[in-house]
Amino acid sequence: MVKVACRLLALVVLAGCATPPQAPIAPPRPLSEVLAASPASDWRRLDPENTLYMDLPAGRVVIELAPAFAPRVIANIKTLVRSRYFDGLAVIRSHDNYVAQWGDPDDTRPLGSAQSRIAPEWTRPFDATLRFAPLPDRDTYAEQTGFAGEFPMARTGERAWLVHCYGMVGVGRGNEPESGNGSSLYAITGGPARLLDRNITVAGRVVRGIELLSSLPRGTGPLGFYEKPGQRVPIRQVRLEADIPGAERLGLEVLRADSATFAQVVDGRRFRRDDWYKEPAGAVDVCLTLPPVRTAPK
């Protein structure tokens, strides 16, 4: 009966009928050991054409863009960056356990050749071009979760979308779906904000420096906006890595989600077994398994 039910309800409970992950026979190795033993082929270098450096007074925030999910708005973000739109603007909002947002606090800076309105890119077709590495664990918000190009992704039926995990970067908008043009961006700085999924365009992920945003003083205005100009955190500059001399690039790489090393990382988080953990969860959420990022070895 169970097999019949699974076949009949496959489109609805795709993950629920999957075979539960089995605990490794041997206890998982510490993450540091797993990564140290990984072959170079298990890592992917970040594309300079899709990597942003945002320099704040406290340091640099590095963002990897996801053009496979938001090609139109990312093209607009690149236009804004290359026109120096963000230079001298600010982090204008720090909402407790939610987001940090940056952009023009007065909404008066000209966009130049960038577009002011863009059709929303909240979801996209689910197909083989995504290089999808699925997780077998159940999910509350979607039929299935996993990683597409090392970005956390969810899918239901034939539609796929990026997930609002910690560090993910979204495109601020008003009530109108077309108002999200990339001139105002935010990063998730608290717990996963999955209720935002499929309601706003997600453009990428902070791969280094998220602590510079998550540790900011909380705004005291509604929704965490800073009420006084002096509370805002100035943005010194935002640049595409491709526009920076090679010697000044950080040379970051991300662990491939379809690699054997990442499978070990996920199992280590699914079945935590050390002196402190007494009862492994036996399951893991997509937002708790984000692929590690490192400086490429020389």
C-alpha positions, 0 to 999 in steps of 0.5 A: 500500500505504501508503494502504491501511495507513493506512486499516486502522490509522487507529484505532491510528496516527492521528497516524503516517499524518498528513502531516508538517508542512512547513517554512515557506518563510521562517524563523520570526520570533522569538517576541517579534515574533510575539506583538507582532503578534498581534491582540487576538482571538487571546487569551482572558482567564482566567475569574476563577471558574476562576483561583486566586491562591496567595500564598507568601512569595516571591510569587504562583502563578497557576493556571487551573483546567480544569472541562471535565476535572475538574468535580467535584474543581474544585467541591470545590477552590473550596469548600475555597478559599472556606472558607480551607482552604489558608490557613496550610498549606504546600508539603510536598514538592519532589521533584527533577525531578518535583513540588512538592506542597502541603496539610496536612502533618498531614492533620488540618485539617477539610474543612468542607463539602467532600467527602472522597471524589470519583470519579476524573476521569482521562479524559473523552469526546472531543467537540466541546465541548472546542474541540480544536486538534490537533497533527500530530506523533507522540506516544508515549503517545496517538493524538493530542495538541493543546490543549483550551481552551489546556490540553495534551490527549491522546486515544485513541479516544473518551477524552481527558485532560489531559497532565502537562506542566511546570506542570500541576496535579494532585490528590494521592491515595493508592492508592484512586482516590476519595481525590483530593479536591483538599485536596492539590495538586501542580504538575509542576516537572520534565520531563513526567511522562506516566506519570502520565496517566490515573492521577490527576486533572489540575485545571489549569495554573500560568500564572504563578509556576511558578519559585517552586515549581520552584526550592524546595529539594529535600526530603530525605525519601522522595519529596521530602517535607520531613522538618522543619516548618521546611523547609516553605514556608508558604502565606499564602493561596489565593483565587479571582480572582473573590473579589478586588477588580477593581483587585487582579486581574492581568488575565492572558490566554492565547494561543488554541490555535486562533489563527493566531498560535499556529500560528506559535508552534508552527512556530517551535518545530518548525522552529527556525532561528537562528544557533545551531540547525543542524538543526531537529527538524521535529516538536514535543511537546505539552509544548514548545508550551504557549500563552503567557500575558501581562498583557492590554494596557490 
